[in-house]
């Protein structure tokens, strides 16, 4: 898969229970085949110079750049930070909602 440059990137700082976290979100596109990648990196800032890091990514293999960007913006603009461990679930749920929003059901009955 041919990689291109990161299209969008965002960094959020988050403090909870006396712990400080830095979360970086990335959105990048690939060519051949066309695919879109959303990645989240989590780094906990600790005293003593140690920086444990966890990473999670979801690769969207679809030709719709707009969908990938919309998902990235949703994650980036969420009121609470999206931790990497939750990234796959959120992307899956949002894609399901998007698909359901575009499905219309028509109930037809025929007389006996």
Number of C-alpha atoms within 10 A of each C-alpha: 9 10 13 10 9 13 10 14 15 14 13 13 13 12 11 7 5 5 10 13 19 17 22 20 23 18 22 21 22 17 11 8 12 16 20 24 18 25 20 25 18 23 17 18 16 12 7 6 7 10 13 10 13 14 15 16 18 16 17 17 15 12 12 12 15 10 16 24 18 12 17 23 15 15 20 21 12 10 8 9 15 20 19 20 15 12 18 15 12 15 20 12 11 15 15 11 11 12 10 10 9 8 8 7 6 6 5 6 6 4 4 3
